[in-house]
């Protein structure tokens, strides 16, 4: 799977979790959704960093 595809999937999960929280739960799970978004963001940054390191390692 390409890195862009993975990052787009993470964004879609974040958007749908917000949508579900607002529409089904009336915003009652804001803390949980915020924690999920934070974890997904950190995961995306980590993956992006590792891919960049691998690309730099291959070029050297």
C-alpha positions in Angstrom: 0.0 0.0 0.0 1.4 3.4 -0.9 2.1 5.8 1.9 -0.3 8.4 0.6 -3.1 5.8 0.6 -2.4 4.9 4.2 -2.3 8.5 5.3 -5.6 9.2 3.4 -7.2 6.2 5.2 -6.1 7.7 8.5 -7.7 11.0 7.6 -10.9 9.3 6.6 -11.0 7.3 9.9 -10.6 10.6 11.8 -13.4 12.3 9.8 -15.8 9.4 10.2 -15.2 9.0 13.9 -16.0 12.7 14.3 -19.1 12.4 12.2 -20.3 9.3 14.2 -19.6 11.0 17.5 -21.6 14.1 16.5 -24.5 12.4 14.8 -25.0 9.2 16.9 -23.7 10.2 20.3 -24.4 14.0 20.3 -20.8 14.7 21.1 -20.8 12.7 24.3 -17.5 10.9 23.5 -15.4 13.9 22.6 -12.6 12.9 24.9 -12.4 9.4 23.4 -12.5 10.8 19.8 -9.8 13.3 20.7 -7.6 10.6 22.0 -8.2 8.5 18.9 -7.4 11.5 16.7 -4.2 12.2 18.6 -3.1 8.5 18.4 -3.8 8.4 14.7 -1.9 11.7 14.1 1.1 10.4 15.9 0.9 7.1 14.0 0.8 9.1 10.7 3.7 11.3 11.6 5.7 8.2 12.7 5.0 6.4 9.4 5.9 9.4 7.4 9.2 9.8 9.2 10.1 6.2 8.8 9.4 6.3 5.1 11.5 9.4 4.7 14.4 7.7 6.6 14.2 4.6 4.4 14.2 6.8 1.2 17.3 8.7 2.5 19.0 5.5 3.4 18.4 4.0 -0.1 19.8 7.2 -1.7 23.1 7.1 0.3 
